């Protein structure tokens, strides 16, 4: 199976810089995905559909705007997240601005029983294959990176037996995700071009998705740090993805439990 590469040359801001760096990292990789079609396990999807607001806790050492915890041990953090009640783990594998690695993701997959999301700026089909090879259950696909190729990358991801978390930030990007057949949609409060956060984004776009009769998994992303902020998400969203506030906590397990009200 073969899919074309997205054109990242004109993507603005920090997002564009990251995507161009990642495209360069994979420039010598073949476009052909050499694997037979696999049955989609839907482990990631099912873990987030078990009732109530589920937590995807993220292994995250830094972000473009700040350092969080460069000494964070990926396996230890993931295990503490799970003991604190997380239903899935997200592992950032972008090396420059987030100080992540594919090794982190593989080690976490081998250390926890819950599904793992390989979170990166997917700009090449090889990145999906890598997620399959390390045993991840899902990959992140950004509509504002893939654009009209979103459907093809969803199909590629499903071909490999993985779930696709399709991320949007605007109503227009939501339309693209729905048209592409996304079954898991994440609404990001953070504008990845400017890095500014607006906690009103996810509720607004999430409600619109439900008004459009989207019955798949809906996830709120970015900016959440306490239990009170999650109340408004219940009843619309199936899950919330939280990284910075948990990864930087002195007691990760206790902070995870507190966030979930346990």
C-alpha positions in Angstrom: 0.0 0.0 0.0 1.3 3.5 -0.9 0.2 6.9 0.1 1.6 10.3 -1.0 3.5 12.7 1.3 1.7 15.8 2.6 3.1 19.2 1.4 4.5 20.7 4.6 6.4 23.5 2.9 3.7 26.2 3.5 2.5 25.2 7.0 3.0 28.3 9.2 4.5 28.8 12.6 5.9 26.3 15.0 3.8 23.5 13.5 5.4 24.1 10.1 8.9 24.0 11.6 8.3 20.7 13.4 6.7 19.1 10.4 9.5 20.1 8.0 12.1 18.7 10.5 10.1 15.4 10.7 9.8 15.3 6.9 13.6 15.6 6.6 14.0 12.8 9.2 12.1 10.4 6.9 13.2 11.7 3.5 15.1 8.6 2.6 12.4 6.2 3.7 10.3 4.3 1.0 6.7 5.3 0.6 5.5 1.8 0.1 4.1 0.1 3.2 5.1 -3.5 3.0 2.5 -5.3 5.1 -0.6 -7.3 4.5 -3.9 -5.8 5.7 -4.5 -6.5 9.4 -7.7 -6.7 11.4 -8.1 -3.4 13.3 -8.0 -4.3 17.0 -9.7 -1.1 18.1 -8.0 -1.5 21.5 -7.6 2.3 21.8 -11.1 3.0 20.7 -12.7 0.5 23.0 -10.7 1.6 26.0 -12.1 5.1 25.7 -15.7 3.9 25.2 -16.2 2.2 28.6 -18.4 4.9 30.1 -17.7 8.3 31.7 -14.8 10.6 30.9 -11.7 8.5 30.4 -8.1 9.7 30.7 -5.3 9.4 28.2 -2.2 10.4 30.2 0.8 11.6 28.2 4.5 10.9 28.6 5.9 14.3 27.8 9.3 15.8 28.8 8.9 19.2 27.2 7.0 21.2 24.6 8.1 24.0 22.3 7.2 26.7 24.8 8.8 25.2 28.0 10.7 22.3 29.6 8.5 20.1 31.8 10.7 17.4 33.1 13.7 16.3 31.0 14.5 13.5 33.5 11.1 11.9 33.2 11.3 8.1 32.9 8.8 7.0 30.3 8.1 3.6 31.8 7.8 4.8 35.4 5.5 7.6 34.4 3.3 5.4 32.3 3.0 2.8 35.1 2.1 5.5 37.6 -0.5 6.9 35.2 -2.1 3.4 34.9 -2.1 2.9 38.7 -3.7 6.3 39.0 -6.6 5.3 36.7 -5.5 6.2 33.1 -7.3 4.2 30.4 -4.6 4.7 27.8 -1.1 6.2 27.5 0.1 8.7 24.9 3.9 8.8 24.2 5.4 11.7 22.4 8.1 10.5 20.0 9.2 13.8 18.4 12.9 14.2 19.5 13.8 17.9 19.2 11.1 20.0 20.9 9.5 17.3 22.9 12.6 15.2 23.7 10.7 11.9 23.0 11.7 8.8 21.1 10.3 5.7 19.5 12.3 3.8 22.1 10.1 5.5 24.8 7.0 4.3 23.1 8.2 0.8 22.6 9.3 0.5 26.2 5.9 1.8 27.5 4.1 -0.6 25.2 6.0 -3.5 26.9 5.5 -2.1 30.4 1.7 -1.4 30.6 -1.5 -3.3 29.8 -3.5 -0.4 28.5 -3.3 0.7 24.8 -0.6 3.2 23.8 -0.8 6.1 21.3 2.3 6.9 19.3 2.0 10.7 19.3 4.0 12.5 16.7 3.6 14.7 13.6 2.8 12.1 11.1 4.2 13.2 7.7 5.3 9.9 6.2 3.7 6.4 6.0 6.8 4.9 7.6 5.8 6.6 10.8 2.6 4.5 10.8 4.6 1.3 10.2 6.9 2.1 13.1 3.9 2.3 15.4 2.8 -1.1 14.2 6.3 -2.5 14.7 6.6 -1.4 18.3 3.2 -2.6 19.3 1.3 0.7 19.7 -2.4 0.6 19.3 -2.9 4.0 17.7 -1.3 6.9 15.9 -2.0 10.6 15.7 -3.1 12.2 12.4 -3.3 16.0 12.2 -5.8 17.4 9.7 -4.0 20.7 9.6 -0.9 18.8 8.4 -2.5 16.1 6.1 -5.4 18.1 4.7 -7.0 16.3 1.8 -4.7 13.3 2.5 -6.4 12.7 5.8 -8.6 9.9 4.4 -5.7 8.1 2.9 -3.7 8.2 6.1 -6.7 6.9 8.1 -7.0 4.1 5.6 -3.3 3.3 5.9 -3.5 3.3 9.6 -6.5 0.9 9.6 -4.7 -1.2 7.0 -2.0 -1.7 9.6 -4.5 -2.8 12.2 -4.2 0.5 14.2 -6.6 3.1 15.4 -6.2 6.7 14.1 -6.7 9.7 16.5 -7.6 12.4 14.0 -6.9 15.8 15.5 -8.8 19.0 14.6 -8.7 22.6 15.9 -11.5 24.4 13.9 -14.9 23.7 12.5 -13.4 23.5 9.0 -11.0 20.8 10.1 -13.8 18.9 11.8 -15.6 18.8 8.4 -12.5 17.3 6.8 -12.2 14.7 9.6 -15.8 13.7 9.3 -15.7 13.5 5.5 -12.5 11.4 5.8 -14.4 8.8 7.9 -12.6 9.4 11.3 -13.9 7.2 14.1 -11.7 8.9 16.8 -11.6 12.7 16.8 -9.5 14.8 19.1 -10.3 18.5 19.4 -7.2 20.5 20.4 -7.6 23.7 22.5 -4.1 24.7 21.4 -3.5 26.4 18.1 -0.4 24.6 17.0 0.7 27.5 14.8 0.9 30.0 17.6 0.8 27.6 20.6 -2.0 29.7 22.2 -4.6 27.9 24.2 -8.3 28.6 24.3 -10.3 26.2 26.6 -13.4 27.1 24.8 -12.3 25.4 21.6 -12.9 21.8 22.5 -16.4 22.3 23.9 -17.5 24.4 20.9 -16.1 22.1 18.2 -17.1 18.9 20.2 -20.7 20.0 20.5 -20.8 20.6 16.8 -19.4 17.1 16.1 -22.3 15.6 18.2 -24.8 17.9 16.4 -23.5 16.4 13.2 -24.4 12.9 14.7 -20.8 11.9 15.2 -21.1 8.8 17.4 -17.4 7.9 17.5 -14.8 8.6 20.2 -14.4 12.3 21.0 -11.4 13.5 22.9 -10.5 16.9 24.3 -6.8 17.9 24.1 -4.5 20.4 25.8 -4.7 22.9 28.6 -6.3 20.9 31.4 -4.8 20.8 34.8 -7.5 20.1 37.4 -10.7 18.2 38.0 -13.0 21.3 37.8 -12.0 21.9 34.2 -13.1 18.5 33.2 -16.7 18.8 34.4 -17.9 20.6 31.3 -16.5 17.9 29.1 -18.7 15.1 30.5 -21.6 14.0 28.5 -20.0 15.2 25.2 -16.5 13.9 25.3 -15.4 10.3 25.9 -11.9 11.1 27.0 -9.4 13.9 27.7 -5.7 13.8 26.9 -3.5 15.4 29.6 0.3 15.7 29.5 2.1 18.7 30.9 0.3 19.0 34.3 0.7 15.3 35.1 4.2 14.8 33.7 5.5 17.7 35.7 3.8 16.6 39.0 5.9 15.6 42.0 3.6 12.6 42.6 2.3 11.4 39.2 0.1 8.7 40.6 -1.6 10.9 43.2 -2.0 13.7 40.7 -3.7 11.3 38.2 -6.1 10.1 40.9 -6.9 13.6 41.9 -7.6 14.6 38.4 -10.0 11.7 38.0 -11.7 12.4 41.4 -10.6 9.1 42.9 
